[in-house]
Amino acid sequence: MYEVNTAVVGTVITNPVKRSANGEEVISFRMASNARRQDRGTGEWVDSGTLYLSVSCWRRLVAGVGASIMVGDPIVAYGQLRTNEYTSKDGVARSDLEMRASAIGPDLARCIVKIERPKLPASQDPAATAPTTDRDIEQSVPRPERHLEPVGT
């Protein structure tokens, strides 16, 4: 079987829908990626095609995508591409490009986000034990042992 992994930059065009498949949760949505080019004659930017893509997210992505992604969001999706061939209700053979995502994130060239990190217990929180002064930082950096020998003996 072929495995093509790629990144697609685009915009979410349907709200994510969560469902269960084979006992696992999956969340799916569609996205569009527009190609733009500059017309040399007029100097204006023109659309030169749109890629439509179904994206499915499994396992750890389900919660993050469900809480973060909605229609209109600019995203970067990374994952394995597949062609899904099927017959429509009208009996017409169709195909759809599908991505099984392994990573989804905001396109920071087109939006600003605030990252919300889960709260950790104090014993696991790096901020609770992080050095706060220059002296603390110096003391927290491991130094290699050095063995100096006198020169000229």
C-alpha positions in Angstrom: 0.0 0.0 0.0 1.2 3.5 -0.8 1.9 6.0 2.0 2.1 9.6 1.1 2.5 12.1 3.9 2.2 15.8 3.2 1.3 19.1 4.8 -1.7 21.1 3.5 -2.3 24.7 4.4 -5.9 25.8 4.1 -9.2 26.8 5.7 -11.7 24.6 7.6 -15.0 24.6 5.6 -17.2 22.3 7.7 -17.5 22.1 11.5 -15.8 18.9 12.9 -18.1 16.0 13.5 -17.2 13.4 16.1 -18.3 9.7 15.7 -17.3 6.3 16.7 -15.6 3.9 14.2 -14.5 0.4 15.2 -14.8 1.3 18.9 -12.6 4.3 18.5 -13.5 8.0 18.4 -12.8 9.9 15.3 -13.4 13.5 14.4 -13.7 14.6 10.7 -14.0 17.9 8.8 -13.4 19.3 5.3 -10.8 21.9 4.4 -10.0 23.9 1.3 -6.6 25.0 0.1 -6.6 27.8 -2.5 -3.7 28.3 -4.9 -3.1 32.0 -5.7 -0.8 33.5 -8.3 0.0 36.9 -9.5 -1.2 37.7 -13.0 1.8 39.2 -14.8 -0.4 41.2 -17.2 -2.4 43.0 -14.5 -0.3 42.5 -11.4 -3.3 41.4 -9.5 -3.6 38.2 -7.4 -6.0 35.6 -8.8 -7.2 32.3 -7.5 -6.0 29.4 -9.7 -7.7 26.4 -8.2 -8.9 24.9 -4.9 -8.0 21.6 -3.4 -10.9 20.1 -1.3 -9.8 17.6 1.3 -11.6 15.4 4.0 -9.6 15.2 7.2 -10.0 12.5 9.8 -8.4 12.7 13.2 -7.9 9.8 15.6 -6.7 9.1 19.1 -5.1 12.1 20.8 -6.1 14.5 18.1 -9.8 14.0 18.8 -10.0 16.1 22.0 -7.7 18.9 20.7 -9.4 19.3 17.3 -12.9 19.1 18.9 -12.1 21.9 21.4 -10.1 24.1 19.0 -11.1 23.9 15.3 -14.2 25.4 13.7 -15.4 26.6 10.3 -13.3 29.5 8.9 -10.1 28.6 10.9 -6.8 28.8 9.0 -4.9 25.6 9.7 -2.0 23.4 8.7 -2.8 19.7 8.5 -0.2 17.0 8.2 -0.9 13.4 7.5 -1.3 10.5 5.2 -3.2 11.1 1.9 -5.5 8.5 0.4 -8.1 8.4 -2.4 -11.5 7.2 -1.3 -13.5 5.8 -4.2 -17.3 5.3 -3.8 -20.6 5.3 -5.6 -23.0 8.2 -4.9 -26.7 7.7 -4.2 -27.3 8.6 -7.8 -25.1 5.6 -8.9 -22.3 7.9 -10.1 -18.7 6.7 -9.4 -16.9 9.4 -7.4 -13.6 9.8 -5.6 -12.6 12.0 -2.7 -9.1 12.9 -1.4 -8.8 12.1 2.3 -6.1 12.8 4.9 -5.6 10.7 8.0 -4.1 13.5 10.1 -1.2 13.0 12.5 -1.0 16.7 13.3 -3.3 19.7 13.1 -2.3 23.3 14.0 -3.3 26.9 13.4 -1.7 28.7 10.4 0.1 31.4 12.4 0.7 33.4 9.2 -3.1 34.1 9.2 -4.1 34.1 12.9 -2.9 34.6 16.4 -3.6 31.9 19.0 -3.1 31.5 22.7 -1.9 28.1 23.7 -3.7 26.5 26.7 -1.7 23.9 28.4 -3.2 21.4 30.8 -2.5 22.0 34.5 0.1 19.6 36.0 0.5 18.6 39.6 3.2 20.7 41.3 5.6 17.7 41.3 5.5 17.5 37.5 5.2 21.2 36.7 8.4 22.4 35.2 7.4 26.0 36.0 7.3 25.2 39.7 10.9 24.0 39.8 12.3 26.4 37.1 15.2 28.6 38.1 14.2 32.2 38.7 17.5 34.0 39.1 20.8 34.0 37.3 22.5 32.3 40.2 19.7 29.6 40.3 20.3 29.1 36.5 24.0 28.8 37.0 23.6 26.2 39.8 21.0 24.2 37.8 23.2 23.8 34.7 25.3 20.6 35.1 29.0 21.2 34.7 31.4 18.5 33.5 34.1 17.5 35.8 37.5 18.8 34.8 40.8 17.3 35.8 43.6 19.8 35.4 47.2 18.7 35.3 50.1 21.0 35.8 52.0 22.0 32.6 55.7 21.4 32.3 56.3 18.7 34.9 
